[in-house]
């Protein structure tokens, strides 16, 4: 009999209804929607509809996460997209860390989205490269979240399953080869100091995508989990301005046609 896992209070998926512009906002590896709630609520206050999915195996127990694949996480992301699509929203994709990686993979395969926003998207995790090889432990200590701001609590597991790290590594290896298929407007956000994902990941993404309308922004006062750090407000302002500009340009283009 399979074990039933309960969701940690505060780690649930959530949806904030707003206007016709919908945003899929994804958390990162071993995180939960709690890590993006502040940004989601601020974007909703600006009028946007926001859905923050809980990726499968996250926010419950590390033993459940251990059984999940990167395809499971992609399906969780895809379900959030379909949720907005059924509501007739014009959709932007947004993700932090592995959420940004999933955003890029989804955007490479779907042309009916309005634009993407990545925050410290992960293509490499040098500190975990050694886990690609056996022998390796079943779990490794997760450690404190990479957040510059004091007194911030992120809901995570105390241990990360090595099987899950390897699934993340598979996902990160897949994405670089499809970045050229990303053609929608893109906002690429990186922290100047990131102790988890090298900032060069975002620079590479910015150069590799085929988007004609694209912008790169550097956060000077945040570490990896930037949506919970000092620059969360700037992420909101940059994202809102980017979305408004993308919508305006698309509207102008349609008028010409």
Wavefront OBJ file of the C-alpha trace (Angstrom):
o trace
v 0.000 0.000 0.000
v 1.389 3.382 -0.994
v 1.834 5.983 1.706
v -0.390 9.062 1.727
v 1.554 12.286 2.209
v -0.001 15.452 3.573
v 0.994 18.912 2.388
v 2.934 21.020 4.889
v 0.745 23.951 6.034
v 1.651 26.992 3.953
v 3.156 24.938 1.122
v -0.065 24.534 -0.868
v -0.593 25.581 -4.472
v -2.610 28.776 -4.752
v -4.442 30.902 -7.307
v -5.086 34.638 -7.165
v -7.772 35.844 -9.578
v -7.139 39.093 -11.411
v -7.435 40.390 -14.957
v -7.095 38.608 -18.295
v -3.319 38.388 -17.968
v -2.370 35.133 -16.245
v 1.018 34.253 -14.783
v 2.297 30.769 -13.984
v 4.770 31.371 -11.142
v 6.834 28.336 -10.157
v 9.016 27.732 -7.118
v 12.361 25.965 -7.324
v 13.907 22.636 -6.390
v 12.901 21.469 -2.892
v 10.977 24.721 -2.361
v 7.226 25.325 -2.337
v 4.735 27.991 -3.491
v 5.377 29.710 -0.150
v 8.695 30.960 -1.543
v 6.964 32.947 -4.295
v 3.820 34.038 -2.431
v 5.007 37.585 -1.643
v 5.823 38.242 -5.300
v 2.594 36.569 -6.442
v 0.450 38.691 -4.133
v 2.194 41.885 -5.237
v 1.667 41.010 -8.905
v -1.975 40.247 -8.165
v -2.331 43.658 -6.518
v -1.186 45.120 -9.837
v -4.110 43.353 -11.472
v -2.636 40.105 -12.790
v -4.015 36.619 -12.231
v -1.365 34.358 -10.707
v -1.228 30.593 -10.224
v 1.601 29.090 -8.172
v 1.699 25.297 -8.537
v 3.209 22.976 -5.971
v 5.496 20.747 -8.006
v 4.915 17.057 -7.328
v 6.811 15.700 -4.349
v 7.502 19.142 -2.924
v 6.026 20.438 0.316
v 5.154 17.011 1.718
v 8.010 14.663 2.608
v 11.421 13.999 1.111
v 10.504 10.326 0.673
v 7.704 11.298 -1.699
v 10.016 13.651 -3.572
v 12.472 10.778 -3.950
v 9.928 8.880 -6.075
v 9.304 11.774 -8.503
v 10.925 12.462 -11.855
v 11.606 15.722 -13.654
v 8.737 14.768 -15.966
v 6.447 14.824 -12.906
v 7.596 18.380 -12.134
v 7.083 19.416 -15.742
v 3.566 17.946 -15.650
v 2.775 19.937 -12.495
v 3.928 23.058 -14.324
v 1.909 22.120 -17.417
v -1.220 21.610 -15.311
v -0.904 25.173 -14.006
v -0.644 26.439 -17.570
v -3.764 24.496 -18.571
v -5.554 25.859 -15.503
v -5.040 29.408 -16.810
v -5.730 28.416 -20.412
v -9.158 27.060 -19.486
v -9.933 30.436 -17.948
v -9.119 32.217 -21.190
v -6.077 34.036 -19.845
v -3.220 35.489 -21.886
v -0.354 33.620 -20.281
v 3.113 34.612 -19.105
v 5.434 32.053 -17.540
v 7.634 32.857 -14.545
v 9.901 30.675 -12.444
v 12.653 30.774 -9.874
v 15.675 28.446 -9.969
v 14.380 25.061 -11.225
v 11.073 26.849 -11.826
v 12.959 28.980 -14.333
v 14.398 25.851 -15.933
v 10.882 24.454 -16.345
v 9.753 27.813 -17.739
v 12.401 27.631 -20.447
v 11.592 24.037 -21.330
v 7.879 24.810 -21.590
v 8.431 27.976 -23.643
v 10.623 26.051 -26.071
v 7.751 23.643 -26.740
v 4.797 26.068 -26.765
v 4.414 29.140 -28.951
v 1.050 30.294 -27.600
v 2.401 32.115 -24.560
v 2.947 35.857 -24.286
v 6.362 35.901 -22.608
v 8.623 34.456 -19.924
v 10.396 35.655 -16.790
v 13.207 33.637 -15.232
v 14.791 34.280 -11.831
v 18.165 32.625 -11.222
v 17.210 29.821 -13.592
v 19.303 26.696 -13.073
v 21.326 25.052 -15.821
v 24.290 24.058 -13.650
v 24.787 23.290 -9.960
v 28.557 22.867 -9.631
v 28.456 22.083 -5.908
v 26.315 18.998 -6.592
v 28.135 17.643 -9.641
v 29.753 14.932 -7.535
v 26.337 13.358 -6.919
v 26.108 12.252 -10.549
v 28.416 9.393 -9.715
v 28.194 6.356 -7.438
v 28.696 5.684 -4.652
v 26.444 8.403 -3.297
v 24.278 8.700 -0.186
v 20.503 8.417 -0.327
v 20.012 11.888 1.159
v 22.193 14.946 1.677
v 21.649 17.785 4.186
v 19.763 20.666 2.586
v 21.276 23.459 4.660
v 19.908 26.975 5.114
v 18.225 28.641 2.111
v 20.484 31.041 0.201
v 18.795 34.276 1.302
v 20.669 37.462 2.235
v 17.803 38.929 4.251
v 17.724 37.973 7.936
v 14.774 36.286 9.611
v 13.243 34.710 6.507
v 11.790 31.205 6.817
v 11.447 29.122 3.672
v 9.524 25.862 3.775
v 11.938 23.163 2.590
v 13.066 19.692 3.555
v 15.975 19.185 5.934
v 17.372 16.612 3.534
v 17.417 16.417 -0.261
v 17.051 13.017 -1.950
v 20.035 12.286 -4.179
v 17.655 10.615 -6.647
v 15.862 13.976 -6.937
v 19.121 15.856 -7.427
v 19.889 13.503 -10.283
v 16.485 14.202 -11.829
v 17.244 17.913 -11.645
v 20.596 17.285 -13.298
v 18.833 15.447 -16.142
v 16.463 18.390 -16.599
v 19.313 20.898 -16.643
v 21.131 18.869 -19.299
v 18.041 18.834 -21.538
v 17.313 22.546 -21.622
v 20.395 24.193 -23.222
v 19.829 22.378 -26.522
v 16.283 23.776 -26.859
v 16.895 27.375 -25.780
v 17.065 28.530 -29.401
v 13.380 27.579 -29.715
v 12.396 30.218 -27.168
v 11.195 33.140 -29.272
v 8.727 34.943 -27.019
v 9.609 38.140 -25.105
v 11.869 37.294 -22.183
v 12.976 38.928 -18.952
v 16.002 37.190 -17.436
v 16.721 38.098 -13.806
v 19.859 37.082 -11.926
v 21.389 37.806 -8.547
v 24.893 39.261 -8.681
v 25.825 36.934 -5.807
v 24.258 33.482 -5.908
v 25.763 30.681 -3.841
v 23.649 27.972 -5.517
v 23.347 28.702 -9.250
v 26.196 30.638 -10.903
v 24.872 33.964 -12.289
v 26.537 33.033 -15.576
v 23.635 30.618 -16.117
v 21.309 33.552 -16.750
v 23.847 35.296 -18.995
v 24.056 32.130 -21.086
v 20.272 31.845 -21.273
v 19.953 35.474 -22.366
v 22.419 34.919 -25.193
v 21.046 31.531 -26.272
v 17.321 32.262 -26.575
v 16.009 33.561 -29.919
v 13.703 36.217 -28.460
v 13.854 39.546 -30.278
v 12.466 41.338 -27.234
v 14.592 40.411 -24.238
v 16.098 42.058 -21.189
v 18.531 40.995 -18.487
v 18.344 42.437 -14.966
v 20.885 42.030 -12.158
v 19.819 42.095 -8.521
v 22.483 43.614 -6.270
v 21.008 42.893 -2.837
v 19.705 39.318 -3.000
v 21.065 35.789 -3.100
v 19.566 32.741 -4.810
v 16.012 32.701 -3.399
v 15.472 36.232 -4.645
v 11.667 36.179 -4.351
v 12.097 36.083 -0.557
v 15.008 38.500 -0.402
v 15.603 42.260 -0.368
v 14.955 42.638 -4.108
v 11.520 40.994 -4.164
v 9.930 44.381 -4.766
v 12.187 45.055 -7.715
v 11.316 41.674 -9.218
v 7.657 42.680 -9.060
v 8.258 46.090 -10.657
v 10.475 44.684 -13.417
v 8.052 41.843 -14.136
v 5.003 44.117 -14.241
v 6.718 46.624 -16.542
v 7.940 43.820 -18.811
v 4.469 42.280 -19.065
v 2.812 45.618 -19.794
v 5.367 46.410 -22.509
v 5.006 42.987 -24.097
v 1.214 43.290 -24.151
v 1.349 46.802 -25.616
v 3.716 45.733 -28.394
v 1.567 42.731 -29.210
v -1.574 44.901 -29.308
v 0.152 47.391 -31.615
v 1.269 44.548 -33.867
v -2.284 43.206 -34.109
v -3.588 46.651 -35.042
v -1.095 46.815 -37.917
v -2.327 43.445 -39.148
l 1 2 3 4 5 6 7 8 9 10 11 12 13 14 15 16 17 18 19 20 21 22 23 24 25 26 27 28 29 30 31 32 33 34 35 36 37 38 39 40 41 42 43 44 45 46 47 48 49 50 51 52 53 54 55 56 57 58 59 60 61 62 63 64 65 66 67 68 69 70 71 72 73 74 75 76 77 78 79 80 81 82 83 84 85 86 87 88 89 90 91 92 93 94 95 96 97 98 99 100 101 102 103 104 105 106 107 108 109 110 111 112 113 114 115 116 117 118 119 120 121 122 123 124 125 126 127 128 129 130 131 132 133 134 135 136 137 138 139 140 141 142 143 144 145 146 147 148 149 150 151 152 153 154 155 156 157 158 159 160 161 162 163 164 165 166 167 168 169 170 171 172 173 174 175 176 177 178 179 180 181 182 183 184 185 186 187 188 189 190 191 192 193 194 195 196 197 198 199 200 201 202 203 204 205 206 207 208 209 210 211 212 213 214 215 216 217 218 219 220 221 222 223 224 225 226 227 228 229 230 231 232 233 234 235 236 237 238 239 240 241 242 243 244 245 246 247 248 249 250 251 252 253 254 255 256 257
